[in-house]
Amino acid sequence: MMEKFDTSDLQVLLKVAKVNSGKFLDTMIGYYNKIFQISSAETTTIYMDIGDKKRTKGDFDGAIRAYKKVLKADPNNVDTLLKLGKTYMDIGLPNDAIETLRKFVVLDTTSAEAYYILGSANFMIDEKQAAIDALERAIALNSGYADAYYKIGLVYDSMAEHDKAIEAYEKTISIKPGFIRAYQSIGLAYEGKGLRDEAVKYFKKALEKEEKKARY
């Protein structure tokens, strides 16, 4: 008579697999699925967890493989699409990030973070208007999104539209007064306009912020 296998043992084995970097995990899941009929939701959870752990450890290729396993089972899993898009950005693959995040925003139009990352990815490939459109959408969803204002400022600066850049940077520091790079960027934008005195004023402000930060 075959000994009855306690399904709790399955959870232990899967945890062991995850600890060991997911080695042979596909084979293990397939094997135990035949025996215990692991649900697709459980399989998705396992791969999602592995992807998160690998991304945290800097194993971005491993994270991407795990997230793709989730999406193979559930192509409309928005959490995974967002994580995959962010991971592509982690390793400097903006085109892949854009493709992934475009799928995301079709399914979920309410994520300011997704539009911010989409805007950042478009900026990386010099699609400046697409970047601005996405970043403005992020701000429309979250009016206090300092990073999005700052990124729009960078886009405008790259287009030599210094007045619009300064306006965006000023909005950034109105939301986040300790955003040192925004003060530096305002200084550089004024330098680009040929307004040296204004530039120096903001460079000094940036230095003061840095010194204050160093004291705490």
C-alpha angles and dihedrals in degrees: 000000000000114000112245110249114224107228089217085072087064091061090051092051093048091050089052089051092052092049088054092057093266093289111177088357095137090055092045094049092047092049096048092042088062090053104036103019097235108208120246088241091057092047090050091050091051094052092043090053091048091049092051093049093047092049091050090052092048095252093133096164090054090048091052092051091050094047090049089055088057092049092048088061096036113020092181097054098131096190090058094044090055093047091048091050091051091048092052088054090049089063098037101257102135096163092057089045091052093050091050097044093048087061089048096053091050088059098036122025095174103074113104089185093057092052090046092054091043089053091048091050092050090049090054091059092043095252090140102170091047087050092052092047092052094044092049088052089052090052092047088057094043115023091187095057100129095176091055092052090048093050091050087052090055091050092051091046090054087054091050089244091136098167092057089044092053091048090053093046091049089053088050094056092043087062098034111023093183094059096121096181090058091059090048091049092050088053091051091047091053088047087054089053090051093247099134097171093054090046092053091049092059094041087056091049090052090050091049090052091050093050092048091049091050091056093059 
